[in-house]
């Protein structure tokens, strides 16, 4: 079973990228992607019609085809998913509407506040089935800076919950 992990954030200091990087260590045969390394323009029908699907969208889509599982950690912006992540979803779905077909997916979220990005997590959980993805578990982790130090979760209860969630990918 191959697993890809990534966050829906484009921040160079993304706490969701830190979380998903740690979560990937909890499952064998996983690889972490940083979506900011792909040159993907803001979706525009004119770009699609005049230039086609960007090469980096196709590269990302090819990677996703080869995996069985995804771990996605979403950031929350004003109670919604980030525009960056929405843009990635838009382009991937234009390349192949069912780009998540037969994938088991764990959705995570975190934030400095107590809600842990829960609104963005719920929006993502409702969106994934449009692309035929199978959400097997979700987990929102609040108060990131209190619970995460030295590249790992230091709260034993939260860490156990995360391990349980990740095990649903097996």
C-alpha positions as CSV (number, residue, x, y, z in Angstrom):
1,X,0.0,0.0,0.0
2,X,1.4,3.3,-1.0
3,X,0.5,6.5,0.8
4,X,1.0,10.1,-0.1
5,X,0.7,12.9,2.5
6,X,0.3,16.6,1.9
7,X,-1.3,19.7,3.3
8,X,-3.6,22.1,1.6
9,X,-1.5,25.1,2.7
10,X,0.9,27.2,0.8
11,X,2.6,28.8,3.9
12,X,6.3,28.2,4.2
13,X,5.7,27.7,8.0
14,X,2.5,25.6,7.6
15,X,1.5,23.9,10.8
16,X,-0.7,21.6,8.6
17,X,2.4,20.6,6.6
18,X,4.2,19.9,9.9
19,X,1.2,17.8,11.1
20,X,0.9,15.8,7.9
21,X,4.7,15.2,7.8
22,X,4.5,13.7,11.3
23,X,1.4,11.7,10.4
24,X,3.2,10.1,7.5
25,X,5.8,8.7,9.9
26,X,3.0,6.6,11.4
27,X,2.4,4.5,8.3
28,X,4.9,2.5,6.2
29,X,5.5,3.2,2.5
30,X,4.5,6.8,2.7
31,X,5.8,9.9,1.0
32,X,5.2,13.5,1.9
33,X,4.6,16.1,-0.9
34,X,4.8,19.8,-0.6
35,X,2.2,21.1,-3.1
36,X,4.0,24.5,-3.3
37,X,6.7,22.8,-5.3
38,X,4.2,22.5,-8.2
39,X,3.8,25.5,-10.5
40,X,0.0,25.6,-10.8
41,X,-1.7,28.8,-11.8
42,X,-5.0,30.0,-10.4
43,X,-7.7,28.1,-12.3
44,X,-9.0,29.9,-15.3
45,X,-11.1,28.4,-18.2
46,X,-9.2,30.6,-20.6
47,X,-5.9,29.0,-19.6
48,X,-7.4,25.5,-19.9
49,X,-8.9,26.2,-23.3
50,X,-5.8,28.1,-24.7
51,X,-3.0,26.2,-23.1
52,X,-4.5,23.0,-21.8
53,X,-4.0,21.4,-18.4
54,X,-0.6,22.7,-16.9
55,X,2.2,20.1,-16.8
56,X,2.5,20.3,-13.1
57,X,-1.2,19.4,-12.7
58,X,-0.6,16.4,-14.9
59,X,2.5,15.4,-12.8
60,X,0.6,15.6,-9.6
61,X,-2.3,13.7,-11.1
62,X,0.1,10.9,-12.2
63,X,1.5,10.6,-8.7
64,X,-2.0,10.3,-7.2
65,X,-2.9,7.6,-9.7
66,X,-0.1,5.4,-8.3
67,X,-1.1,5.6,-4.6
68,X,-3.7,3.7,-2.5
69,X,-4.0,6.1,0.4
70,X,-3.9,9.8,1.0
71,X,-3.3,11.8,4.2
72,X,-4.4,15.4,3.7
73,X,-4.2,18.1,6.3
74,X,-6.2,21.2,5.5
75,X,-5.7,24.7,6.8
76,X,-8.6,27.0,7.5
77,X,-9.0,30.5,6.2
78,X,-12.0,32.4,7.4
79,X,-13.9,29.2,8.1
80,X,-13.2,27.7,4.7
81,X,-10.5,25.7,3.0
82,X,-7.6,27.8,1.6
83,X,-7.9,29.2,-1.9
84,X,-4.6,27.4,-2.6
85,X,-6.1,24.0,-1.9
86,X,-9.3,24.8,-3.6
87,X,-7.3,25.7,-6.7
88,X,-5.4,22.4,-6.6
89,X,-8.7,20.5,-6.4
90,X,-10.2,22.5,-9.3
91,X,-7.3,21.8,-11.6
92,X,-7.1,18.1,-10.7
93,X,-10.8,17.7,-11.3
94,X,-10.5,19.3,-14.7
95,X,-7.8,16.9,-15.6
96,X,-9.9,13.9,-14.3
97,X,-13.2,14.4,-12.5
98,X,-12.7,11.1,-10.5
99,X,-9.0,11.7,-9.6
100,X,-9.6,10.2,-6.1
101,X,-11.4,7.1,-7.2
102,X,-10.6,4.0,-5.1
103,X,-8.4,6.1,-2.7
104,X,-8.7,5.7,1.1
105,X,-8.3,9.2,2.6
106,X,-7.7,10.5,6.1
107,X,-8.4,14.2,6.5
108,X,-6.6,16.1,9.3
109,X,-6.6,19.7,10.3
110,X,-5.0,21.8,12.9
111,X,-4.8,25.4,14.0
112,X,-3.4,27.5,16.8
113,X,-7.0,27.9,18.2
114,X,-9.1,25.3,19.9
115,X,-11.3,24.4,16.9
116,X,-8.3,23.0,15.1
117,X,-9.5,24.0,11.6
118,X,-12.6,21.9,12.1
119,X,-14.7,24.0,9.6
120,X,-12.2,23.4,6.8
121,X,-12.0,19.7,7.7
122,X,-15.8,19.3,7.4
123,X,-15.9,21.1,4.1
124,X,-13.1,18.9,2.7
125,X,-14.9,15.8,4.1
126,X,-18.0,16.8,2.1
127,X,-16.0,17.7,-1.0
128,X,-13.9,14.6,-1.4
129,X,-16.7,12.3,-2.5
130,X,-17.4,14.5,-5.6
131,X,-14.1,13.2,-6.9
132,X,-14.9,9.6,-5.8
133,X,-12.5,9.5,-2.8
134,X,-13.3,7.4,0.2
135,X,-12.9,9.3,3.5
136,X,-12.1,6.7,6.1
137,X,-11.4,9.0,9.0
138,X,-11.0,12.6,10.1
139,X,-9.2,14.3,13.0
140,X,-9.1,17.9,14.0
141,X,-6.3,18.9,16.4
142,X,-6.7,22.2,18.2
143,X,-4.1,24.3,20.0
144,X,-1.3,23.2,17.7
145,X,1.5,25.0,19.5
146,X,0.6,23.5,22.9
147,X,0.4,19.9,21.4
148,X,3.2,19.8,18.9
149,X,6.9,20.2,19.6
150,X,10.1,19.0,18.0
151,X,8.3,17.6,14.9
152,X,5.8,15.4,16.8
153,X,2.7,15.5,18.9
154,X,3.6,15.6,22.6
155,X,0.0,15.1,23.9
156,X,-0.3,11.3,24.4
157,X,-4.1,11.3,24.1
158,X,-4.0,13.2,20.8
159,X,-1.1,11.1,19.5
160,X,-3.1,7.9,20.2
161,X,-6.1,9.3,18.4
162,X,-3.9,10.2,15.4
163,X,-2.5,6.7,15.4
164,X,-6.0,5.2,15.4
165,X,-7.0,7.4,12.5
166,X,-3.9,6.5,10.4
167,X,-4.5,2.8,11.0
168,X,-7.8,3.1,9.2
169,X,-5.7,3.3,6.0
170,X,-4.5,-0.3,6.4
